[in-house]
Amino acid sequence: MNKLTDSAYLEPLFAQPPWVQAAIGLGLMVLLAYAARLLVHWMLLGVVAGWAPRVQTRAGRILLHSLVLRRMEKITPSLVIQLTVGLVPHLPVAAATVISNVAIAVTILHVVRVLMGLLDALHEDHAKTQIVKEVRTGSIKSYIQLGKLAMGLLGAIVIIGALIDRSPLILLSGLGAMSAVLLLVFKDTLLSFTAGLQLASNDMLRVGDWIEMPQLGADGAVIDIALHTVKVQNWDKTITTIPTWRLMSESYRNWRGMSESGGRRIKRSLRLDAGSVHFLDSQDVERLRHIALIKPYLEDKLRDVDATNEALARTLGELARDPANRRRLTNLGTFRAYVSTYLQQHPHIHKEMTLMVRTMEPSSEGIPMELYCFTATTAWAEYEGIQSDIFDHLLAILPEFGLRLYQQPGGHDMQMGLSSHVRPAPAPQAH
């Protein structure tokens, strides 16, 4: 009874012309594909996506990423069409073949997009892991981009093969004759990929590194490492884009070692007036004894000087009374010892790194006294503040040692020099 009823129910459909039956079959196929997508959408984004926050493994987080799930649901309609196109009544074989081939091509397209979504999810998870663990390792963005490029090219070949109903191997065999053209087209990509491999394998560059590349106007922090370019945010907030391959073919300075060492170098000189350098007399010594930092140095040095002069007196006799034959302290050497002690006791100077105060070769611009030491911080603003405070203090205390800072004469100096040589005009005599 049910069979007769069903047959009677479908009899009007079978009584229609073939093209109507084919059109109705295509419409039902489309509706079924749409309904299947809604069902899969509910399953993936409504049920499976709810498990994602509870997944602890990295692979699980990547597979259950919302981008991956959204792209997976789009595969459903083309799959349904592939499975049901053969059930459409009175559909010409040629039309069925075309629809099937297009559905296969669309399926391949969405599968490639799913794989690219997995790569994007991997990149995002890698970046989040670095932020949480507060570590900076090599960027994987260039590998992600290369993988997506390879998937795109391979997917395009398979899609073309599906549309023309030919094996993709035939298309791949034809690419051999085009290898020279492909190498020319993808020359920058190959160079950049090779450079990226060398930068990553040798740990030469990371996101967050401070690099200097004056020939390209780059001086700042690396904010992005991609397949073709490296982006550097300069300290004036401008962005410099550097081709990746140029980082291997040209030199650049990476300040990561300084940042990781915990200290930043101070290497600056005070240029002292050579005319202010002299020996210390007894009054100078007594006056400098009141400076706490230099008092132990003066006491040790004076004992050595007295012992040396006593030995010279026994050797030279009367000639030892001449100051030119005696050992004496200089204000320059005493000031150098003061600066060294001052840096050693400075709370913001790194004590385990090189600390040195030296007098350089005199020149027409005075006698350079160079300070070579490291601050206990690498923060730029703090470093500049420490360096400025040190030199502010040293410039202010120079007169205590009878030293003058060298500077080229300015207009005021010339005016004062000329005014000191101008004699006042004689007063007019009264008649």
C-alpha positions in Angstrom: 0.0 0.0 0.0 2.9 2.4 0.9 4.7 1.7 -2.4 1.6 2.4 -4.3 1.0 5.6 -2.4 4.7 6.7 -2.9 4.5 5.9 -6.6 1.3 7.9 -7.0 2.9 10.8 -5.1 6.0 10.9 -7.4 4.1 10.2 -10.5 3.5 13.9 -11.4 7.2 14.4 -11.1 8.1 11.6 -13.5 5.4 12.9 -15.9 7.3 16.1 -16.4 9.6 16.7 -19.4 13.2 15.5 -19.0 14.6 19.0 -18.8 12.2 19.9 -16.0 13.2 16.8 -14.1 16.8 17.7 -14.6 16.2 21.3 -13.4 14.3 20.0 -10.3 17.0 17.5 -9.6 19.6 20.3 -9.8 17.5 22.5 -7.5 17.2 19.7 -4.9 20.9 19.0 -5.2 21.7 22.7 -4.4 19.2 22.7 -1.5 20.8 19.5 -0.1 24.2 21.0 -0.4 23.1 24.1 1.5 21.4 22.1 4.2 24.5 20.0 4.6 26.6 23.1 5.0 24.2 24.4 7.7 24.4 21.1 9.5 28.2 21.0 9.4 28.4 24.7 10.4 26.4 23.8 13.5 28.5 20.8 14.3 31.9 22.5 13.8 31.3 26.1 15.1 28.5 25.2 17.6 29.8 22.0 19.1 33.4 21.3 18.2 34.5 25.0 18.7 33.2 24.8 22.3 35.9 22.3 23.1 38.7 24.6 21.9 39.2 26.5 25.2 39.7 23.2 27.1 42.3 21.9 24.7 45.8 22.2 26.1 47.9 20.7 23.3 49.4 22.9 20.6 48.1 20.6 17.8 44.6 20.7 19.2 44.6 24.5 19.5 45.7 24.7 15.8 43.2 22.1 14.5 40.3 23.7 16.5 41.1 27.3 15.5 38.0 29.2 14.4 39.6 30.1 11.1 40.3 26.5 10.3 36.8 25.4 11.3 35.1 28.1 9.2 37.0 27.1 6.1 36.4 23.4 6.7 32.6 23.9 6.6 32.9 25.4 3.1 34.1 22.1 1.7 30.7 20.5 2.4 28.6 21.8 -0.5 31.1 20.9 -3.2 31.4 17.4 -1.7 27.7 16.9 -1.7 27.4 18.0 -5.3 30.1 15.6 -6.3 28.2 12.7 -4.6 24.8 13.6 -5.9 25.3 15.0 -9.4 25.1 11.5 -10.8 21.6 11.0 -9.3 20.1 14.0 -11.2 17.7 12.4 -13.8 18.1 13.2 -17.5 21.2 15.3 -16.9 23.4 15.2 -20.0 26.7 13.4 -19.4 28.7 16.5 -20.6 26.9 18.7 -18.2 27.3 16.2 -15.3 31.0 16.0 -16.1 31.4 19.8 -16.1 29.5 20.2 -12.8 31.5 17.4 -11.3 34.8 18.9 -12.4 33.9 22.3 -11.1 32.8 20.8 -7.8 36.2 19.0 -7.6 38.0 22.2 -8.3 36.1 24.1 -5.7 36.7 21.3 -3.2 40.5 21.4 -3.9 40.3 25.2 -3.5 38.8 25.0 0.0 41.1 22.2 1.0 44.1 24.4 0.1 42.5 27.3 2.1 42.1 24.9 5.1 45.7 24.0 4.9 46.7 27.7 4.7 44.4 28.4 7.7 46.3 25.7 9.6 49.5 27.6 8.8 48.0 30.9 9.9 46.8 29.2 13.1 50.3 27.8 13.7 51.9 31.3 13.2 49.4 32.9 15.6 49.9 30.2 18.3 53.7 30.7 17.9 53.4 34.4 18.4 51.2 34.0 21.5 53.6 31.5 23.0 56.4 33.9 22.6 54.4 36.7 24.3 53.3 34.4 27.2 56.8 33.0 27.8 58.4 36.4 27.2 61.0 34.9 24.9 61.9 36.0 21.4 63.0 33.3 18.9 63.4 33.4 15.2 60.3 34.4 13.3 58.5 31.6 11.3 56.5 34.0 9.2 58.8 33.6 6.2 58.3 29.8 6.4 54.6 30.2 6.7 54.5 32.4 3.6 56.7 30.1 1.6 54.4 27.1 2.6 51.3 29.1 1.6 53.0 30.0 -1.7 53.9 26.4 -2.4 50.4 25.2 -1.5 48.9 27.9 -3.7 51.0 26.9 -6.7 50.3 23.2 -6.3 46.6 23.8 -5.7 46.4 25.9 -8.8 48.0 23.1 -10.9 45.6 20.5 -9.4 42.6 22.8 -9.9 43.5 23.4 -13.6 43.9 19.7 -14.1 40.5 19.1 -12.6 38.8 21.7 -14.8 40.3 20.4 -18.0 39.8 16.7 -16.8 43.5 15.9 -17.2 46.1 14.5 -14.8 48.1 17.2 -12.9 51.2 15.3 -13.8 50.8 16.3 -17.4 50.9 20.0 -16.3 53.9 19.4 -14.0 55.8 17.8 -16.9 55.2 20.9 -19.0 56.6 23.1 -16.2 60.1 21.6 -16.8 60.4 23.5 -20.1 59.4 26.7 -18.2 62.0 26.3 -15.4 64.2 29.2 -16.7 61.2 31.5 -16.8 60.0 30.4 -13.3 63.5 31.0 -11.9 63.5 34.5 -13.4 60.0 35.2 -12.1 60.6 33.9 -8.6 64.2 35.1 -8.3 63.6 37.5 -5.4 61.5 34.8 -3.7 64.3 32.2 -3.9 66.9 34.7 -2.7 64.7 35.9 0.2 64.0 32.3 1.2 67.6 31.4 1.2 68.5 34.5 3.2 65.7 33.7 5.6 67.0 30.2 6.2 70.5 31.5 6.9 69.3 34.2 9.2 67.2 31.7 11.1 69.7 28.9 11.2 72.5 31.2 12.5 70.1 33.1 14.8 71.2 36.4 13.2 67.9 38.2 13.5 64.8 38.1 15.6 61.6 40.1 16.0 62.4 42.8 18.6 66.1 43.1 17.8 67.6 46.6 17.5 69.5 46.8 14.2 71.3 49.6 12.4 71.6 49.6 8.6 72.7 53.2 7.7 72.8 52.5 3.9 69.1 51.9 4.0 68.2 54.4 6.7 67.2 51.7 9.2 67.9 52.3 12.9 65.3 50.8 15.2 63.5 47.6 16.3 62.6 44.7 14.0 58.8 44.4 14.1 58.2 41.8 11.3 60.2 39.2 9.5 58.4 38.0 6.3 59.5 36.0 3.3 60.3 39.0 1.1 60.8 41.9 3.6 61.9 42.8 7.1 60.2 45.7 8.7 62.1 48.0 11.0 60.4 50.6 13.1 62.9 53.5 13.5 63.1 55.5 16.7 61.3 58.4 15.0 58.4 55.9 14.5 58.9 55.7 10.8 59.0 52.2 9.1 61.8 51.0 6.9 61.2 48.0 4.7 64.4 46.0 3.9 64.4 43.1 1.3 65.3 40.0 3.3 68.2 39.0 0.9 69.9 42.3 1.5 70.5 41.4 5.1 72.8 38.6 3.9 74.5 40.5 1.1 75.2 43.7 3.1 76.4 44.4 6.6 74.2 45.6 9.5 74.7 46.0 13.3 72.5 44.0 15.7 72.4 45.4 19.3 70.9 42.2 20.7 74.2 41.3 22.4 74.2 44.6 24.3 70.6 44.1 25.4 71.2 40.5 26.6 74.5 41.5 28.5 72.6 43.8 30.8 75.0 46.8 30.3 75.3 49.5 27.7 78.7 51.1 26.9 79.7 54.7 27.7 82.6 55.8 25.6 82.9 59.5 25.7 85.8 62.0 26.2 86.4 65.2 28.1 88.7 67.4 26.2 90.9 69.3 28.6 92.9 72.4 28.0 96.6 71.5 27.9 97.5 74.9 29.4 95.7 74.0 32.6 97.8 70.9 33.4 100.4 71.4 36.1 102.1 69.8 39.1 100.4 69.9 42.5 102.0 72.0 45.2 101.6 71.4 48.9 98.6 73.8 49.1 96.9 71.9 46.2 97.4 68.6 47.9 96.0 69.8 51.2 93.0 71.2 49.5 92.3 68.0 47.6 92.6 65.9 50.8 89.2 67.2 51.7 87.6 65.3 48.8 86.6 62.0 50.2 86.9 60.0 47.0 90.5 61.1 46.3 91.9 61.1 49.9 93.0 57.4 50.0 94.6 57.8 46.6 96.5 60.9 47.7 97.8 59.2 50.8 99.1 56.2 49.0 100.6 58.2 46.2 102.3 60.7 48.6 103.9 57.8 50.5 105.2 56.4 47.2 106.4 59.9 46.1 108.2 60.6 49.4 109.9 57.2 49.2 111.0 57.8 45.6 112.3 61.3 46.5 114.3 60.0 49.4 115.9 57.5 47.2 116.7 60.2 44.6 118.2 62.4 47.4 120.6 59.7 48.3 121.5 59.2 44.7 121.6 62.7 43.3 122.6 64.6 46.4 122.1 68.4 46.0 120.5 67.9 42.5 117.5 66.2 44.2 116.4 69.6 45.6 115.6 70.9 42.1 111.9 70.3 41.5 112.7 69.2 38.0 114.5 66.2 39.4 111.9 65.2 41.9 108.8 63.1 41.5 105.6 65.1 41.8 101.9 64.6 41.4 100.0 66.3 38.5 96.4 67.6 38.6 95.6 65.6 35.5 96.7 62.3 36.9 94.9 63.0 40.2 91.8 63.9 38.3 92.0 60.7 36.3 92.2 58.7 39.6 89.2 60.6 40.9 87.1 59.8 37.9 88.0 56.1 38.1 87.1 56.0 41.8 83.9 58.0 41.1 82.8 55.5 38.4 83.7 52.5 40.6 81.4 53.8 43.4 78.6 54.9 41.1 75.5 52.9 41.8 74.4 52.7 38.1 77.7 51.6 36.6 78.2 47.9 35.9 81.0 46.6 38.1 81.6 43.3 36.3 82.3 44.9 32.9 85.3 46.9 31.6 85.8 50.1 33.5 88.7 52.3 32.4 89.7 56.0 32.4 92.5 56.9 30.0 94.3 59.9 28.6 94.4 59.9 24.8 96.9 61.5 22.5 96.8 65.3 22.7 95.6 67.2 19.6 94.8 70.7 18.5 91.5 70.3 20.4 93.1 69.6 23.8 93.9 66.5 25.8 91.1 63.9 25.5 90.3 62.0 28.7 88.1 59.0 27.7 85.7 57.3 30.0 85.1 53.6 29.0 82.5 51.8 31.2 79.1 50.2 31.1 75.8 51.2 32.7 73.8 48.7 34.7 70.8 49.1 32.5 70.2 49.0 28.7 67.1 51.1 28.7 67.8 54.1 26.4 66.2 56.9 28.5 67.9 55.6 31.7 71.2 55.2 29.9 71.2 58.7 28.6 70.2 60.1 32.1 73.1 58.2 33.8 75.6 59.3 31.2 74.5 63.0 31.4 74.6 63.0 35.2 78.2 61.6 35.2 79.5 64.2 32.8 77.5 67.0 34.5 79.3 66.2 37.7 82.8 65.9 36.1 82.4 69.2 34.2 81.4 70.9 37.4 84.3 69.5 39.5 87.1 70.3 37.0 88.0 73.6 38.6 88.7 71.9 41.9 91.7 70.2 40.2 92.8 73.4 38.5 91.8 72.0 35.1 89.8 73.7 32.3 87.7 72.3 29.6 88.9 73.0 26.1 86.6 74.8 23.7 87.1 76.9 20.7 86.9 80.7 21.3 83.4 82.1 20.7 82.3 85.7 20.0 82.1 86.5 23.7 85.7 85.2 24.3 87.0 87.3 21.4 85.2 90.4 22.7 86.6 89.9 26.2 90.1 89.4 24.8 90.0 92.5 22.7 88.5 94.6 25.5 91.3 93.7 27.8 93.9 95.1 25.4 92.0 98.4 24.6 93.5 101.3 26.7 91.2 104.0 27.9 91.5 107.3 26.1 93.3 110.0 28.1 91.0 112.5 29.8 90.9 116.0 28.2 93.0 118.6 30.0 91.3 121.6 31.4 92.2 125.0 30.0 
